[in-house]
Amino acid sequence: MIYNFNLGIGWASSGVEYAQSYRAKILRKINKPAKFIFTDMFPRDNLIDMTRNIGFENDEIIWLYTFFSDYEPEPVTYELKDLEKTLEGQRYQFEREGKIGRLIFDGDNNFYRIYFLNENEEKVHRVEMVSAGYLIRKDYFMSGRVFSEYYGPLDGKAHLYQRRFFNRDGSVAYEEIIDDKSVMYKLSDKIICTKEELIGAMTAALEPKPEDVIIIDRATGQAQAILENAGEAKVGVVIHADHFSEGATDEDNILWNNYYEYTFAMNQHIDFYITATEEQRRLLISQFEKYMGVSPTVYTIPVGSLPELKHPTGKRKKHSFITASRLATEKHVDWLVDAVCEAKKQVPDISLDIYGKGGAEKELNEQIKRLGAEGYIRLMGQHDLTDIYKNYEGYLSASTSEGFGLTLMEAIGSGLPIIGFDVRYGNQNFIDQGQNGYKLPYTIGMERKRRQQKLVDSIVKLCNEDDIAKFSDHSYKKAKAYLTDEVELKWKSLIEQV
């Protein structure tokens, strides 16, 4: 079995979750059974809905919080009628607006607030119970009640002090006692005093065998517990981002990325590391040798793959660009909006479609309106882009740090030229200067006007001077190295060697 450890997932998932989803598909194809373990608490959404949304299969998922019960992560099937059966003999009124309903009981401000899975069905994800105006409990459901949260008033707010996790027959599987940031878990046979210790207990309960492989995708708050309970299984760590701070590194000292520092320090207990690009692999090995005096085993395996190259069935929309990412400030999508607006002065029919969701969406929408660009710059939301890239002429990226860049890989797989900054590792990996796009000079603190002008000039040059068809052909040639068959061979080789 291959166990893959992560923390969280969301509807606007990061590259780590998409990388795991790609890996799941590869491992299925090469008949290597795998489980993907999530250790964050998910009170607002059902975990399976989010994992299924990006391509995981239900039986591949393990959740820390159901692991010690007889529930396994599953879709929500509990309905309003099931809830109402628990209220037989009580008088209440029901009202609903969209995804939220209320059961209003006799008395002073006593009601249940019901959160339905969607606006069109009666499947219930959670219920908040209010008595005399105070929140006292929240119940969470899949096919039945999975866990409950208990609240008491403190400093004018609802204070969470306990969770109970249930078995399918309604019995209590275990309890979590909460005192602000401190937690304690009461299992049937033991008391566990930290979440990390709970993760360790789960890892031990998996009974890792010598033929098993444990892959740590996110180490924060759990790597030590995993290593201490990994048994004789082989342990690997995936490097998803730049692994060190260049500005704080000199000839004598290196500042590792906080996310990887622990697993680097514990290198004697790590059987292998995985980087997404060969350049990062070479750099990591050289830094280990220079600063730590050890030579780690490091494999280069792309975090994604392309089932096939995508070709347009008709003509691509002229001077059309796409970008796709989480809409987060560090992705600098606002730089692209400004650049395309400026480039329009020289490329009148230019357009940019922005795909993704995230916290910066509101600001981007306001920026587009402020610039009067609604007619040619659009926020498209979250979509499956498999057959969408091929409709565009080019891909734009303003990110200043990409460990790999799944969207960059997908873009060249549809023959798109790319314009982005000359930063490790994604842009340097996927862009051949002047052949399928442009790598623009970038340094931290670079003058905004100079940075923006580089973007504008490259966009205009690609549109008005370059042979787009020739650039597209070069992208297709580069993309062949990322076809699924090639990546499958790399995973097979790793598993056989470890």
ABEGO torsion letter per residue (X at the ends): XBBBBBABBBABBBAAAAAAAAAAAAAAAAGBBBBBBBABBBAABBAAAAAAAAGBBAAABBBAAAAABABBBBBBABBAAAAAAAABGBBBBBBBBEABBBBBBBEBGBBBBBBBABAABABBABBBBBBGGBBABBBBBBABBABBBBBBBBGGBBBBABBBBBBAAGBBABBBBBBEABBBBBBAABBBABAAAAAAAAAAAAGBBAABBBBBABABGAAAAAAAAAEABBBBBBBABBABBAAABBAABBBBBAAAAAAAAAAAABABBBBABAAAAAAAAAAAAAAAGBBBBBBBBBABBBABBBBBABBBBBGBBBBBBBBBAAAGAAAAAAAAAAAAAABAABBBBBBEBEAAAAAAAAAAAAAGAAAABBBAEBBBAAAAAAABABBBBABABBAAGAAAAAAAAAGBBBBBBBBOAAAAAABBBGAAEBBBBBBBGBBAAAAAAAAAAAAAAAAAABBAAAAAAAAAAAAAAABAAAAAAAAAAAAAAX
